[in-house]
C-alpha cells in the first residue's frame, strides 16, 4: 500500500532537514526513505529525537552524498550498513536496504544488503515499525498494514512471528516494551509464538535484555508489559522472581495475590512520581523497579502458622538479596543495584509506626538509613498500601503523614541528611591520644550512636561522653600505641 501523505491525512510536520536530505539522495540517483519509529510516531503525534532512514545506496555511496552536508558523521555501524551523522541538532542514521538472517545459535546477525524497500520492511520487528516515507515525495509505503494495526492498537509482525523471533529473539522483549510504552495489545499469533519460543531469549546478551527491560519499566503502562512477560513465560528467563510471585495466591485465599499486589504497587509508585523539578522526576526506574521487586522475598519465606495465618518473616532482607542478584545477572551498574535493593530492604521499616510511635532517634535512623533514597522510600511505602479496607488504608496514610511531619520538624532542627558524630576522627585521636586504628573507629561509632539517640551535642558534651566511654572500656579493648610527644593527629 502506498499513497502520498499530507497534513489532511495525519497531523504531522516534516523538518526541512529531512526533505533536503531526501532530495540530495534522489539527485544522486538513489532512494531514501524515513523508516520505522519516526514514521510510526508521526501517526501518534509524537516527535522522534532520532531519525532513521533506509536507502539503496551502499555505505560508501551514502558517505559520498552526505560528506559535505552533515555537520559530522561516523562509520561505527558500517559493517551493518549504517552510517551515522548529525545535522542541525538531529541524530541521523542511514542504513542500506538489508536482507538479514540470523544464525539460530548466534547472537549476531548475518548481514546481506538488499535492493528492495519492501524486502527491507519485511525484516523489521512489527508492522507499526515496518512503514516508510519515501523522500522527498512523502509517499507512505505500508505493505504490511502498519497504519491499520496502529488504529487497532495491536502489535503484529510483518511476516510469521516465529520467523521474526527466530531471527532476533530480543523482539519478544520489544513486544512487551511496546505494550508498555504504547498501551497496545498483542496479536494472538504473536503471543503464541512468544510462549512457544520464550527460551530463545537465553541466547541474547544480558545487556540487550536489560535495555529493553528498563524501557518497559519506564513506559506509560508497565503493568501491561510485565503481564505479557509473565503470561508468555519470558519472565521465567528474564525476571523469574516476579513469575514466582504468582505462587503466592493460595487456594484458600487466606492472603492477597502477591503478584497482582506487586503490579498495583508498581502502578501506584509511578503515579507518585513528580515533574522534572520535583523530588522524584518520572519516569524513575529505581522507584518503579523497587516497587515491582519489593515482595520477591515472599516465596522463600512463606510460612503457614497455627490457626491458618501466613507469615513472610524477613522477606524484605531476602528480597533485597534476590533483587541485587537478578540485577547483577542483567549487568546493571552498581549504583542502580545498590539503590533498588536498598529500597526493597527498607520497604517494611515504616510498619508499626502508627501503632507504637517512634522516638526522635528512631526517626533519625529512618532518615539516615534511607539517605538519598528518602523521597523514593516515601513513595514506595505509600504505594505498598493496596488494601480494600478503607479504614486500614486511611490509618496507614495518616500515620505516614505524621512520620513525614516528624521528619520535616527534625530537619528544621538538625541536618538529618548528613548525620555525623559531634567530634570527627582527628578530634577523637587528639582527645584520647590515639593513632589511627580500630579503636578510633569504635569511638567514632559510639559518638554516632549518641548523635542518633540524643540529637546534636555541644563539643564539650561530646567530649565528656567520649571520655566517660573511654574510661569504661576494658583494658584489653584499648591496648594501643600512644602518640609520641612529637606526633600530631592527622
N, C-alpha and C positions, 0 to 999 in steps of 0.2 A: 504494500500500500504506500502510495506516495502522493503528496499534494503540497502546494506552496502554503506555508504558514504565514498568517498575517495577524495583525492586532485584533481583528474581529473574531478570530477563532480561539485565541487564547491570549490572556493578558501577559505580555512579556515585552522586554526590551533587549535588543542585541547591541552590545557595545560596539562602537565603530572600529575598535581594535580587531574584533572578531571578523567583521566584514572585510577589513583591509587585508588581513591575513589570508582569508579565502580568495580574494581577488588576486593576490600575489601568486598563489599556487595555480590558479586557473590560467593566469598569464604565462606561467612557466610550463603549461601543458599537463598539469596534474590535477587530481581530485583532492578535495579537502572537505571533511565533514566534522561538525561538532557532534560528540557522541557520548552516550552513557548518562552518568549522573547529571551533568549540566542540562541536558535535554529534558530528562525527567523532571528536574527542578523547575523548568520553565512552566510546566503544566501544574506544578504545585505552588507556584507563586513565590518560589524561594530563589535566592541568589547563591550561586556556587562560587566560592573564592578561588577554586582551581578549575582550569578549563582543559578538557581532554579532547583531542582531535584524532582522527584517523585519516590515512591517505594511501594512495597507491604509490607514492614516491618512496624510494629507499632511504635509509638514514643519511647516506651521503648526499642524495638529491635534496632531502629536506634541509640539510645544513646549507646547501647551495642557495636555497630560497631565502632562508631566514638570517644568514650570517650577518648581513649589513642592516637587517631590520630589527632584530632583537636587541634589547639592552645588554643582555649577556645570555650565553647558552652553555649547556653541558651535555656530555655524552655517556653518563654513567649507565643508562639503560640501553645503550646501543645494541648489545647482544640480544635484547628482546625487541629490537626495532624502535626503541623510544629515544627521542631527543627532547630534552627539557630546556626551558628558557624562561626569561622574564621579559615582560614588555608592559610599560605604563602601569606598573603595580600588579599586573596579573601574573600568576604562576601558570605556565602553559606546558603541556606535554603533547607531542605529536608522535603517533605510533603508526608504523607501516601496517597495512592490512595483514592479518595473521590467519593462518590455518593451523591452530595449535593443538597438540596432543600431549598427553602426559603418560609417562611410564607408570603403570598401575602400582609399582612398588617404590616409586621415587617421589620425592617432594618437589623436584624441579621439573618445569615444563620443557618439552621438546618443541622448539620454536621453528616454524616454517612460515615464510612470508607468503601471503596470498595476493590475489589481484581483483578480488570482488568484495564490495562493501557488504552485500547480503551475507556472504560466507563469513565475513568478519563479525557481523552482528550475531550470526548463529552460534558462535563460540562464546558468547557472553553469558553472564550468570543467569539473569532473569529478563523477562520480556520488557519490564519497565526500564531496564537499562540497555535494551537492545534496539533503541531508536537512535536515528541520526538526523542531523540537519545539514543538508548539503549547502556549501557556501560558494559564492555569496548569494545564491538564488533563494535560500531559505526553503528549499524543498524538503519536507518531512519524509523520511524513509522509515516505515514502520511495518516490516514484513511479518512480524510475529504477534501483533496485537497488543503492543505495549500501552497505547492510549486506552484501549478497551479495558485492560487489566487495571490501569490506574483508576479509571472511573468505577470499576467494580471493587477497588481496594483489595485486590487479590494478587498474590505472588505466584507466578508460573515461570517455567523455563522455556526458552525458545525451541529446544528440541526435547528429547526424552530426558527427564530428570536423572535417571540412572546414569546416562552417558555424561551429563553435565557434572554430577557429583563424583563420578569415577575420574573424570579429567582433573578436577580440583575439589577434593573433599572439604576444603575450607568454605566452599559455597554453602554448605549446610549451616555453618555458623553464621554466614552472611544472611541466610534466610531468617534466622532468629533475630539477628541485628536489625534487619529491615522491618520485621514485625514490631520491634520495639520503637524504632525511630519514626516509622510512618503509620503505625497502627493498622497495618494491612493483615488480612488473613492469608493463609497458605493453602494453595490448591491441594485437593485430596491426593493427587498422584505425587506431588512434591513431598507432602507429609509422609506418605507411604514409603517413598524412596529414602527419605531421611531415616525412617525407622529401620528399614532393611539394611542400610549401609552405614549406620552410626559408627561402627567400629573402624571404618576407613579414616576417621578423624585422627587416629593414632599415628598416621604417617606424616601429619602436619606438625611443623615445629611449634614448640610451646609459645614462642614469641608471637607467631602469627595468630594463634588461638587467643592469646592474651589481648592483642589489639582489638579483635572482634568482640571479645567479652566486655572490654572497657566501653566500647561504643554502644553495646547493647545495654549495659547497666546505666549509662548516661543518656539513654534515649527517652523519648516522651512517654513511652509505655513499657517500662522494663518488665513489668509483671507478665505481659504477653510474651515477650521474648524468652524469659526464664521458663514459663509454662511450656513453650514449644520445645525447648531443650530437654526438659524433663519428660514430656509426653512421648517424644520420639526416641528416647534413650541416649541422646547425645550427652546429656548431663552425666551419665554413668562414667564417661571418659573425660569430661571436662570439669564438672563440679559434682563428683559422687556424693559429697557430704550433703548437698542440697537434695539430691534424689533420695537419700536415706531418711530425710525428714518425713517422707510420706508414710513410713512405717509407724509413725507416732499416732496415727489415727486408729485407736484400738476399737475392737468390735463392740465394746460396751459403752463407747462414747463417754468414758469417765474423765476425759480431759480433751482440750481443744485439739484440732488438727494442726500440728506444729508447722507443717509445710504451708498451708494456706495462711496461717498466722504470720509466718515469715514474709510471705509475699505482701500481706497487708501492711506489715511494718515497713517494708521497702517503699510502698506507695506513700505511706504517711510521712516517712522521713523525707522523701523527695518533695512533698508538699510543704515542708517546713524550711526548705532552702530559701535563701534570700536573693535579692538582686545583686548586681555587681558591686555595690557599695556596702552591702550588708556583711554580717558576721560570717555567714557560710554561703557564698555565692554558688548558685546552681548552674549546671549540674555538678554535684560534688561526689566523685567516685568513692572517696574514702567513707563518707557517711552512708551512701547507698549500699556499698558492698558490706559494710559492717552490719547494716540493718538486715540484709539478706542472710548473713552468716551468723548472726548473734546467737542462734539456738542450735547450731550444728553439733554442739557437745551433748545434746539430749539423748540421742540414740544410745550412746555408750554409757550414759549414767542413769538410764531409766531403771527405777526400782518400784515394784508393787508392794506397798506397805500393808500391814494388817488393817482390815476394815475396808480395803479396796482403794485406798488413796495411792496416788502415783507421785513419786519424787524424782527429782533430777539434781541431786546434790553435786555442787561443784561443776555444773555443766558450763559455767562461764569460763573457768580456768581450762577445762578440757577443750572447749570450743575455741578458745584463743590459740591453743597449740595446733589444733586441726586447721584453723584458718591460716596460720603462718606457714604450716607445711604445704597447704594447697597453693598458696601464693608463691612460695619458693619454687614449686614444681612448674608454675606458669611463668617463671622468670620475672616476677615483679621486682621493682627496685626495693632496697632495704627500708627506705623511709616509708613507702606505702605499706609494706608488710608490717612494720612496727606500729604504724598509726591504726590500721584496721584491726589488727589482733589486740591492741591495747583497748580499743573501744569495746570489742567483744568481751574482753576480760572485765571491764568496768561496768557493763550494762546492768548488772544486778545490784550494784553498790547502793543505789538510792533506796531500794525496797526496805521497809521497816522504819524509814524516817517519819512517816506520817503517824505511826503508832507510838514510837518511843521518843521521838525528837532527838536532836543531836546537840552535843556541846559545841562551843565555838571551835574547839580543837578538832572535832570530827569534820566540821565544815572546812576547816583549813586543809585537812588531809584530802578531802574530796577534791578540792580545787587544785592542790599541788599534784596529786596523783594524775589528774586529768591533764594538767599542764596546758599546752597549746590546743589540746583537743576538747577543751571545756565546752565551747559553743556547740560542737558536734555532739558531745555527750548529752547536753541538754536536749537536743533534738532526738537523739536515739532513744533516750529514756522516755520522753513523752510519746514517741511513736510506738513504743512497746506495749502501750495500753490498747488492747483490741477487744476488751470485754464488752458483752452486750448488757451487762449490769450497769445501768447509768449511775446509780448511787456509788458504786465502787469506782467507776471511771472519774466521777466528779471528785471523790475523796482523794484519789491519786493526783489529779490535776491540781487541786487546791494545795496539797502537800508539796508538790514540786514548785508551785508558785511561791510558797513560803520559803522553800530552800533557796530559790533564786533571789528572793528578797534578802535573806540572811547573807548570801554571798555578796550581794551588792553593798549591804551595810558594812561588812567586813572589809570589802575592797576600798571603801572610803576611809577606813581607819588604818588599814595596813596594805602593804604591797604584796598581796597574796600570789600574784603572778610569778614572783621570783622570791619565794621564802628562803631565807638564808639564816644561819646562826648569827647571833649578835656579835660574835667575835670571829674573825677569819683565822686561817691557819697560821699566819705569821704572828698574830696576837696570842694565839694559844701557845705556840712554841716559846714566845718571849716570856709569857706569864709563868709557864711550868718549867722553863729551862730545858726544852727538848730539842732534839734534832728531828728532821722529817722521818716518819715511820708509822707503823700501825697504831702506836699509842696515840699519836696526834689524830689519826682517823677516828679512833674510838671517842676521843674528847670532842671532836667535831660533831660526831653523831649524837652524843649526849646533848650538846647545845642545840642541835637541830630539833631533837625531841622536846626540849624545854620551850623552844620557839613555837613549835606546833601546839603544845599543850597550853601555854600561858600567853602567847602573843609576844609582841616586841618587849625586850628588856633594855634598860639603860646599860651602858658599858660597865658601870660599877656593879649593878645587879648581876650581870652575866659573869663578871669576874668572881664575885662571891660564890655563885652557884658552881662555877667550874672548880674553884679551889676546894669547896666542900666535897665535890665529886672526887677530886684528886686524892683528898685525904682518906676517903672511904675505899679507895682501890686496894686490893690485896697486893702485898709486896711482889708476888710472882707475876702480876699482871703489868707492872710498871718498871721492870728492870730495863733501863735504857742507858745509853752512853750520854752523860751530861755534856752540855756545851762548855767549851773552854773559855777562859776569860777574853781571848782574842776573837772568838767566833761570834757572829751575829746571826739571828734567824733570817732566813731568806724570805 
